[in-house]
Amino acid sequence: MNRTLEPELMEDEAQVQAYAAADFSQENQGFVDRFREYFPEFTEGHVLDLGCGPGDIPIRFARTIPGCRITGVDASAPMVRLAEETVRQAGLSDRITFRCERFQDLTGVSVADAAMSNSLLHHVPNPLQFWHKLRLAVKPGSPVLVMDLLRPESPEEAQTIVDQYACGAPDILRRDFYNSLLAAFTEDEIASQLAQMNLTRLLIDVVDDRHWVVGGIIH
Ligand SMILES: C[S@@+](CC[C@H](N)C(=O)[O-])C[C@H]1O[C@@H](n2cnc3c(N)ncnc32)[C@H](O)[C@@H]1O
């Protein structure tokens, strides 16, 4: 099955509210724990979160690694407004800040000591722009962790995954999940993107039936 693009940004207010209200605590804490497990020596510094969404991962990350500060980047204004309010309520506004900006438009080079991104890449029309920006944004020697969905073989398989993992979720979330699966990349496509960008030192791992993870040190 070929990739079917979905809208790049999540800007619809109902979509943003539904996404923020969904319980991704296990997935999000799992992502942060994986960063910790891959890079136990990372204890402080400036971390970029590309496509940070409603801010739950930055909050978990900040609590897990108290020496870091985080800049979340998301070009959806309603998403960033919500993230800022959630971070304020969590009492972490001094350590987590946001930029409402497309990651493609970030200008800083070597600004961060680490970078992470969860569930952004499937939104992006040209994935090579993402890997390019990721490499530019961090200092040489920085850890990066990227995770996203795997594209299934067929629309029917995508529907089966939605029914299995989002059974009982609101329709808007089920629709987004289905569209995201169709817009996602395969393991081979990710491996090819890393090869094209000369990022083959980053390792790709398929961690379950619907996710891949890329992690490693950017040189
Ligand atoms: C599926 S959400 C994931 C949010 C968060 N990382 C998480 O795991 O909960 C993807 C987010 O990426 C944002 N996004 C998509 N394309 C973007 C771009 N080019 N630059 C910045 N943000 C983008 C969307 O607006 C959306 O908030």
The ligand as an SDF file (V2000), in Angstrom:
LIG
                    3D

 27 29  0  0  0  0  0  0  0  0999 V2000
    0.3640   13.2420   16.4330 C   0  0  0  0  0  0  0  0  0  0  0  0
    0.8770   14.7390   17.1550 S   0  0  0  0  0  0  0  0  0  0  0  0
    2.1250   14.1580   18.2520 C   0  0  0  0  0  0  0  0  0  0  0  0
    2.2870   15.0730   19.4250 C   0  0  0  0  0  0  0  0  0  0  0  0
    3.3020   14.6380   20.4920 C   0  0  0  0  0  0  0  0  0  0  0  0
    4.6350   14.4930   19.9730 N   0  0  0  0  0  0  0  0  0  0  0  0
    2.8510   13.3690   21.1660 C   0  0  0  0  0  0  0  0  0  0  0  0
    3.4780   12.3370   20.9660 O   0  0  0  0  0  0  0  0  0  0  0  0
    1.8640   13.4220   21.9240 O   0  0  0  0  0  0  0  0  0  0  0  0
    1.8450   15.5240   15.8810 C   0  0  0  0  0  0  0  0  0  0  0  0
    2.0740   17.0060   16.1140 C   0  0  0  0  0  0  0  0  0  0  0  0
    3.0330   17.4870   15.1650 O   0  0  0  0  0  0  0  0  0  0  0  0
    2.6340   18.7780   14.7360 C   0  0  0  0  0  0  0  0  0  0  0  0
    3.2720   19.0500   13.4390 N   0  0  0  0  0  0  0  0  0  0  0  0
    3.0040   18.4600   12.2620 C   0  0  0  0  0  0  0  0  0  0  0  0
    3.8050   18.9330   11.3020 N   0  0  0  0  0  0  0  0  0  0  0  0
    4.6270   19.8480   11.8910 C   0  0  0  0  0  0  0  0  0  0  0  0
    5.6780   20.6850   11.4170 C   0  0  0  0  0  0  0  0  0  0  0  0
    6.0470   20.6760   10.1440 N   0  0  0  0  0  0  0  0  0  0  0  0
    6.3160   21.4760   12.3010 N   0  0  0  0  0  0  0  0  0  0  0  0
    5.9180   21.5030   13.6070 C   0  0  0  0  0  0  0  0  0  0  0  0
    4.9180   20.7480   14.1000 N   0  0  0  0  0  0  0  0  0  0  0  0
    4.2800   19.9290   13.2640 C   0  0  0  0  0  0  0  0  0  0  0  0
    1.1320   18.7000   14.7030 C   0  0  0  0  0  0  0  0  0  0  0  0
    0.5270   19.9810   14.7350 O   0  0  0  0  0  0  0  0  0  0  0  0
    0.8320   17.8560   15.9370 C   0  0  0  0  0  0  0  0  0  0  0  0
    0.6350   18.6460   17.0750 O   0  0  0  0  0  0  0  0  0  0  0  0
  1  2  1  0
  2  3  1  0
  2 10  1  0
  3  4  1  0
  4  5  1  0
  5  6  1  0
  5  7  1  0
  7  8  2  0
  7  9  1  0
 10 11  1  0
 11 12  1  0
 11 26  1  0
 12 13  1  0
 13 14  1  0
 13 24  1  0
 14 15  1  0
 14 23  1  0
 15 16  2  0
 16 17  1  0
 17 18  1  0
 17 23  2  0
 18 19  1  0
 18 20  2  0
 20 21  1  0
 21 22  2  0
 22 23  1  0
 24 25  1  0
 24 26  1  0
 26 27  1  0
M  CHG  2   2   1   9  -1
M  END
$$$$
